[in-house]
Amino acid sequence: MTEQAAMDGPIPLTILTGFLGAGKTTLLNRLLSDPALADTVVIVNEFGEIGLDHLFIEAVDGDMVLLSSGCLCCTVRGDLVAALEDLVAKRDAGTVSPFRRVLVETTGLADPAPILQAALSHPYLVTRYAIDGVVTVVDALNGYATLDEHSEAVKQVAVADRIALTKSDLLTDATRPEYGRLRARLRRLNPAAPLLEAAAGEATADALMGAGPFETSGKIPDVAAWLREEAYRDAEGDGHAHDHAHDERDQDSHDVNRHDSRVRAFCLTTDRPVPMAALDMFMTLLPSAHGAKLLRMKGIVNVAEQPDRPIVLHGVQHVLHPPVALPRWPDADRRTRLVFITRDLDESFVRRMWDAFTGTPAIDTPDRAALMDNPLSLRRG
């Protein structure tokens, strides 16, 4: 450690987490537009074979690191430690732009306990970084059902120092009572964390950052237990062990596209421009038939009618957000890329449907013609 680094003190490290589709990247873009976060390094973790989130994060004054090794509760933990070590080494050497804060945006499937344990106990990281709060993003529309179905979401809420509620502006008279139940449930899971509504302008950089050193006091007892469990696993040298029910063939080597035997990540791509009519049909049929199994869908599409202005798509289960046309391509890759994270939905089923609607040769002509005549014939998988 250099003398200047010692004088500067530990670098604040904020963890931004929240389940798939909660709105982490949207909130992150809003936060990074605040001058107070100008000198921030962002580390983005993505679950799956092709990373796209970094394309949707707008220009940052500083650097951005993309960790694409997969599930942050498992394989990316070592990569995160290495990335944090590398950052301070380059900062000390003056080979990167000076930064004053690091923000880690986790994948939506992340169990935050191993991340916290690594940052709290690593003998070198604790001298260079100080956890300055865990911010958890919760979807006002789907949050209650997500807590019912996914243990990761419960942990993300329980460890939070701040909870940012998104999409409350989309509530209706029919969904508002469940939102009230969601807020009450969040209070039970984490009595001390403030609930801040992003749509109301409450989830600002000032409100979310600067929570101070991470403490288990004020949180439910499970949080301390989870951290003790991770410490025990570290002592046993079992860095990849965790609660999730990986099937037997995953025990020797973890598949980065598999979080458990029911959750899969995959990417559909094509070099051909996609007609808007075909895209509309695909994006209408798939959520209507299998929305509950679509944990997350996001992508960038080369639309035939406007090849210089790609369309960005975001969807969570049955909810498909209105497509947004970008003014230009964010990088040199002009392929259409759609990333899916599904539960109990076979990749081959989605791929066959995609091939049929886009005219990709991977599906034979009779099947394509039959599907176009009767799209519901593929309602299985």
C-alpha positions as CSV (number, residue, x, y, z in Angstrom):
1,M,0.0,0.0,0.0
2,T,1.3,3.4,-0.9
3,E,1.7,6.2,1.6
4,Q,-1.0,8.2,-0.2
5,A,-3.4,5.2,-0.1
6,A,-2.9,4.9,3.6
7,M,-3.7,8.6,4.1
8,D,-6.8,8.3,1.9
9,G,-8.3,5.5,4.0
10,P,-10.5,2.7,2.8
11,I,-12.4,3.1,-0.4
12,P,-16.2,3.0,0.1
13,L,-17.7,-0.1,-1.5
14,T,-21.5,-0.1,-2.2
15,I,-23.3,-3.3,-3.2
16,L,-26.4,-2.8,-5.4
17,T,-28.5,-5.9,-5.5
18,G,-32.1,-6.9,-6.2
19,F,-33.9,-9.7,-8.0
20,L,-34.1,-10.1,-11.8
21,G,-36.0,-7.3,-13.5
22,A,-36.3,-5.1,-10.4
23,G,-34.8,-2.2,-12.1
24,K,-31.2,-2.1,-10.9
25,T,-29.6,-0.8,-14.1
26,T,-32.2,1.9,-14.5
27,L,-31.6,3.1,-10.9
28,L,-27.8,2.8,-11.5
29,N,-28.0,5.1,-14.5
30,R,-30.0,7.6,-12.5
31,L,-27.5,7.5,-9.7
32,L,-24.5,7.9,-11.9
33,S,-25.9,11.1,-13.4
34,D,-25.4,12.7,-10.0
35,P,-22.2,14.6,-9.8
36,A,-21.6,13.2,-6.3
37,L,-20.9,9.8,-7.9
38,A,-18.7,11.1,-10.7
39,D,-15.5,9.4,-9.5
40,T,-17.1,5.9,-9.2
41,V,-16.0,2.6,-10.6
42,V,-18.8,0.3,-11.5
43,I,-18.4,-3.5,-11.4
44,V,-21.2,-5.3,-13.3
45,N,-21.9,-9.0,-12.9
46,E,-24.1,-10.8,-15.3
47,F,-25.6,-14.3,-15.2
48,G,-25.4,-16.1,-18.5
49,E,-23.3,-16.7,-21.6
50,I,-23.4,-13.2,-23.2
51,G,-23.3,-10.0,-21.2
52,L,-25.6,-7.1,-22.2
53,D,-26.1,-5.0,-19.1
54,H,-22.9,-3.0,-19.7
55,L,-24.3,-1.8,-23.0
56,F,-27.3,-0.2,-21.2
57,I,-25.2,1.6,-18.6
58,E,-24.7,5.2,-19.8
59,A,-21.4,7.0,-19.8
60,V,-19.7,7.0,-16.4
61,D,-17.0,9.4,-15.3
62,G,-14.5,6.7,-14.4
63,D,-14.1,3.0,-15.3
64,M,-16.3,0.0,-15.5
65,V,-15.4,-3.6,-15.0
66,L,-17.6,-6.4,-16.4
67,L,-17.5,-9.7,-14.6
68,S,-19.2,-12.3,-16.8
69,S,-18.2,-15.5,-15.0
70,G,-21.8,-16.2,-14.0
71,C,-23.5,-16.7,-10.7
72,L,-22.1,-14.2,-8.2
73,C,-23.0,-16.5,-5.3
74,C,-20.5,-19.0,-6.7
75,T,-17.9,-18.8,-9.4
76,V,-17.6,-15.0,-9.6
77,R,-16.6,-14.6,-6.0
78,G,-13.0,-15.2,-6.7
79,D,-13.2,-12.9,-9.8
80,L,-14.7,-10.1,-7.7
81,V,-11.9,-10.3,-5.2
82,A,-9.3,-10.3,-8.0
83,A,-11.1,-7.3,-9.7
84,L,-11.1,-5.3,-6.4
85,E,-7.4,-6.1,-5.8
86,D,-6.5,-5.1,-9.4
87,L,-8.4,-1.9,-9.1
88,V,-6.5,-0.6,-6.1
89,A,-3.2,-1.8,-7.6
90,K,-3.9,0.3,-10.7
91,R,-5.1,3.2,-8.6
92,D,-1.9,3.1,-6.6
93,A,0.2,3.0,-9.7
94,G,-1.8,5.8,-11.4
95,T,-2.7,3.7,-14.4
96,V,-6.4,4.3,-14.0
97,S,-8.4,7.4,-13.5
98,P,-8.6,8.3,-9.8
99,F,-11.8,7.1,-8.2
100,R,-13.3,7.6,-4.8
101,R,-16.0,4.8,-4.7
102,V,-16.7,1.4,-6.1
103,L,-20.2,0.2,-6.8
104,V,-20.9,-3.5,-7.5
105,E,-24.1,-4.3,-9.3
106,T,-24.9,-7.9,-8.8
107,T,-26.8,-10.3,-11.0
108,G,-30.4,-10.6,-10.0
109,L,-29.8,-14.2,-8.9
110,A,-27.0,-13.3,-6.5
111,D,-27.0,-14.5,-2.9
112,P,-25.4,-11.5,-1.2
113,A,-24.0,-13.3,1.8
114,P,-20.8,-14.7,0.1
115,I,-20.1,-11.2,-1.4
116,L,-20.4,-9.6,2.0
117,Q,-18.3,-12.2,3.7
118,A,-15.6,-11.9,1.1
119,A,-15.4,-8.1,1.5
120,L,-15.7,-8.2,5.3
121,S,-13.0,-10.9,5.9
122,H,-10.5,-10.9,3.1
123,P,-7.2,-9.9,4.8
124,Y,-6.2,-7.4,2.1
125,L,-9.5,-6.1,1.0
126,V,-10.5,-5.0,4.5
127,T,-7.5,-2.7,4.5
128,R,-8.4,-1.0,1.2
129,Y,-12.2,-1.1,1.1
130,A,-15.0,-0.5,3.5
131,I,-18.5,-1.7,2.8
132,D,-20.6,1.5,2.7
133,G,-24.0,0.0,2.5
134,V,-26.1,-2.6,0.6
135,V,-28.8,-1.2,-1.6
136,T,-31.5,-3.6,-2.6
137,V,-34.0,-2.8,-5.4
138,V,-37.5,-4.3,-5.1
139,D,-40.1,-4.3,-7.9
140,A,-43.4,-2.9,-6.5
141,L,-45.4,-4.9,-9.0
142,N,-43.8,-8.4,-8.7
143,G,-42.0,-8.1,-5.4
144,Y,-44.4,-10.0,-3.2
145,A,-44.6,-13.0,-5.5
146,T,-40.8,-12.9,-6.0
147,L,-40.2,-13.2,-2.2
148,D,-42.6,-16.2,-2.1
149,E,-40.7,-18.0,-4.9
150,H,-37.0,-17.1,-4.5
151,S,-34.9,-17.4,-1.4
152,E,-32.3,-15.1,-3.0
153,A,-34.8,-12.3,-3.0
154,V,-35.4,-12.8,0.7
155,K,-31.7,-12.6,1.5
156,Q,-31.2,-9.5,-0.7
157,V,-33.9,-7.7,1.3
158,A,-32.8,-8.9,4.7
159,V,-29.1,-7.7,4.3
160,A,-30.1,-4.3,2.9
161,D,-29.2,-1.0,4.5
162,R,-31.5,0.8,2.0
163,I,-34.4,-0.6,0.0
164,A,-35.3,1.2,-3.2
165,L,-38.9,0.4,-4.4
166,T,-39.3,0.7,-8.2
167,K,-42.3,0.8,-10.5
168,S,-44.7,2.1,-7.9
169,D,-45.9,4.6,-10.5
170,L,-47.3,1.6,-12.5
171,L,-49.6,0.5,-9.7
172,T,-53.3,0.4,-10.3
173,D,-56.3,0.2,-7.9
174,A,-56.2,-3.5,-8.3
175,T,-52.5,-3.9,-7.5
176,R,-52.2,-1.3,-4.8
177,P,-53.4,-3.5,-1.9
178,E,-50.7,-6.1,-2.6
179,Y,-48.2,-3.3,-2.6
180,G,-49.3,-2.4,0.9
181,R,-48.7,-6.0,1.9
182,L,-45.3,-6.0,0.2
183,R,-44.2,-2.9,2.2
184,A,-45.4,-4.6,5.4
185,R,-43.5,-7.8,4.5
186,L,-40.3,-5.8,3.8
187,R,-40.6,-4.2,7.2
188,R,-40.8,-7.6,8.8
189,L,-37.8,-8.9,6.9
190,N,-35.7,-5.7,7.6
191,P,-37.1,-3.4,10.2
192,A,-34.2,-0.9,10.1
193,A,-33.8,-0.3,6.3
194,P,-35.6,2.8,5.0
195,L,-38.1,2.1,2.1
196,L,-37.5,4.7,-0.6
197,E,-39.7,5.0,-3.7
198,A,-37.7,5.6,-6.8
199,A,-40.7,6.9,-8.8
200,A,-41.3,9.6,-6.1
201,G,-37.7,10.8,-6.3
202,E,-36.7,9.4,-2.9
203,A,-34.0,7.0,-4.1
204,T,-31.3,9.6,-4.7
205,A,-27.5,9.2,-4.4
206,D,-27.6,11.1,-1.1
207,A,-30.4,8.9,0.3
208,L,-28.8,5.6,-0.8
209,M,-25.1,6.1,-0.4
210,G,-23.2,6.6,2.8
211,A,-25.0,4.1,4.9
212,G,-21.8,3.5,6.9
213,P,-20.0,0.3,7.8
214,F,-22.1,-2.9,7.4
215,E,-23.6,-4.1,10.6
216,T,-25.8,-7.1,11.5
217,S,-27.4,-5.2,14.4
218,G,-30.8,-4.0,13.4
219,K,-31.2,-6.9,10.9
220,I,-33.0,-10.2,11.4
221,P,-30.9,-12.9,13.1
222,D,-30.6,-14.9,9.9
223,V,-28.2,-12.3,8.4
224,A,-25.5,-13.0,11.0
225,A,-26.1,-16.7,10.6
226,W,-25.7,-16.5,6.8
227,L,-22.4,-14.7,7.3
228,R,-21.2,-17.3,9.8
229,E,-22.1,-20.0,7.4
230,E,-20.0,-18.4,4.6
231,A,-17.1,-17.9,7.0
232,Y,-17.2,-21.6,7.9
233,R,-17.2,-22.5,4.2
234,D,-14.2,-20.3,3.7
235,A,-12.4,-22.1,6.5
236,E,-13.3,-25.4,4.9
237,G,-11.9,-24.2,1.6
238,D,-15.3,-24.8,-0.1
239,G,-15.6,-21.5,-2.0
240,H,-18.3,-22.7,-4.3
241,A,-20.6,-24.4,-1.8
242,H,-24.0,-22.9,-1.3
243,D,-27.7,-23.7,-0.6
244,H,-28.9,-24.1,-4.1
245,A,-30.0,-27.5,-5.4
246,H,-27.5,-27.9,-8.2
247,D,-28.0,-31.4,-9.7
248,E,-25.4,-34.1,-9.4
249,R,-23.6,-33.4,-12.7
250,D,-22.9,-29.8,-11.4
251,Q,-21.1,-31.0,-8.3
252,D,-17.6,-31.2,-9.9
253,S,-17.8,-28.1,-12.1
254,H,-20.3,-25.3,-11.9
255,D,-22.1,-24.4,-15.1
256,V,-22.2,-20.6,-15.2
257,N,-25.5,-20.7,-17.1
258,R,-27.2,-22.7,-14.4
259,H,-28.2,-21.3,-11.0
260,D,-30.1,-24.5,-10.0
261,S,-31.5,-27.3,-12.0
262,R,-34.6,-25.3,-12.9
263,V,-33.1,-21.9,-13.8
264,R,-31.3,-21.5,-17.1
265,A,-29.7,-18.5,-19.0
266,F,-29.3,-18.5,-22.7
267,C,-28.9,-16.0,-25.6
268,L,-30.7,-15.9,-28.9
269,T,-28.8,-14.2,-31.7
270,T,-29.1,-13.5,-35.4
271,D,-27.1,-11.6,-38.0
272,R,-30.2,-10.9,-40.0
273,P,-32.3,-7.8,-39.4
274,V,-35.6,-8.7,-37.7
275,P,-38.8,-7.4,-39.3
276,M,-40.8,-5.5,-36.7
277,A,-44.0,-7.6,-37.3
278,A,-42.1,-10.8,-36.6
279,L,-40.6,-9.3,-33.4
280,D,-44.0,-8.1,-32.2
281,M,-45.5,-11.6,-32.8
282,F,-42.7,-13.3,-30.9
283,M,-42.7,-10.9,-28.0
284,T,-46.5,-11.1,-27.7
285,L,-46.9,-14.9,-27.9
286,L,-44.0,-16.0,-25.6
287,P,-45.0,-13.9,-22.5
288,S,-48.7,-14.7,-23.0
289,A,-48.0,-18.4,-23.1
290,H,-45.2,-18.8,-20.7
291,G,-44.8,-15.5,-18.8
292,A,-44.5,-17.0,-15.4
293,K,-41.5,-18.9,-16.5
294,L,-39.7,-15.9,-18.0
295,L,-37.7,-14.6,-14.9
296,R,-36.0,-12.0,-17.1
297,M,-35.6,-11.1,-20.8
298,K,-33.5,-8.3,-22.1
299,G,-31.9,-7.6,-25.4
300,I,-30.9,-5.4,-28.3
301,V,-32.5,-5.9,-31.7
302,N,-31.5,-5.0,-35.2
303,V,-34.8,-4.0,-36.7
304,A,-35.1,-4.3,-40.4
305,E,-37.1,-1.1,-40.8
306,Q,-34.5,1.0,-38.9
307,P,-31.1,-0.7,-39.0
308,D,-29.2,2.3,-37.6
309,R,-31.4,2.6,-34.5
310,P,-31.5,-0.6,-32.5
311,I,-34.4,-1.4,-30.2
312,V,-33.8,-2.3,-26.5
313,L,-36.3,-4.8,-25.0
314,H,-36.9,-5.5,-21.3
315,G,-39.3,-7.9,-19.8
316,V,-40.1,-9.6,-16.5
317,Q,-42.5,-12.5,-16.6
318,H,-45.8,-11.3,-18.2
319,V,-44.7,-7.6,-18.2
320,L,-43.0,-6.5,-21.3
321,H,-41.9,-2.9,-21.1
322,P,-42.3,-0.6,-24.2
323,P,-39.4,-1.0,-26.5
324,V,-36.9,1.9,-26.6
325,A,-35.1,2.9,-29.8
326,L,-31.5,4.0,-29.2
327,P,-30.1,6.9,-31.3
328,R,-27.2,4.6,-32.4
329,W,-25.6,1.2,-31.7
330,P,-23.7,1.2,-28.4
331,D,-20.8,-0.9,-29.9
332,A,-19.6,-2.4,-33.1
333,D,-21.6,-5.6,-32.7
334,R,-24.8,-5.2,-34.7
335,R,-26.3,-8.6,-34.1
336,T,-29.6,-9.0,-32.5
337,R,-29.0,-10.4,-29.0
338,L,-31.8,-11.5,-26.6
339,V,-30.8,-12.8,-23.2
340,F,-33.3,-15.0,-21.4
341,I,-33.3,-16.3,-17.8
342,T,-36.0,-18.8,-17.4
343,R,-37.3,-21.2,-14.9
344,D,-38.7,-24.6,-16.0
345,L,-38.7,-23.4,-19.6
346,D,-36.6,-25.3,-22.1
347,E,-34.2,-23.3,-24.2
348,S,-34.9,-25.4,-27.3
349,F,-38.6,-24.5,-27.1
350,V,-37.8,-20.7,-27.1
351,R,-35.2,-21.1,-29.8
352,R,-37.5,-23.0,-32.1
353,M,-40.1,-20.3,-31.7
354,W,-37.5,-17.6,-32.3
355,D,-36.2,-19.3,-35.4
356,A,-39.7,-19.7,-36.8
357,F,-40.7,-16.0,-36.4
358,T,-37.3,-14.6,-37.6
359,G,-37.0,-17.0,-40.5
360,T,-33.7,-18.5,-39.2
361,P,-32.8,-21.7,-41.2
362,A,-32.3,-23.7,-38.0
363,I,-36.0,-24.8,-38.1
364,D,-37.2,-26.7,-41.1
365,T,-39.7,-25.2,-43.4
366,P,-42.7,-27.4,-42.6
367,D,-42.4,-26.7,-38.9
368,R,-42.0,-23.0,-39.5
369,A,-45.1,-22.9,-41.8
370,A,-47.1,-24.8,-39.3
371,L,-46.1,-22.5,-36.4
372,M,-47.0,-19.4,-38.4
373,D,-50.4,-20.8,-39.2
374,N,-51.0,-21.9,-35.6
375,P,-48.6,-20.3,-33.1
376,L,-50.3,-21.9,-30.1
377,S,-49.1,-25.3,-31.4
378,L,-45.8,-24.7,-29.5
379,R,-47.5,-24.1,-26.1
380,R,-45.4,-26.7,-24.4
381,G,-41.9,-26.8,-22.9
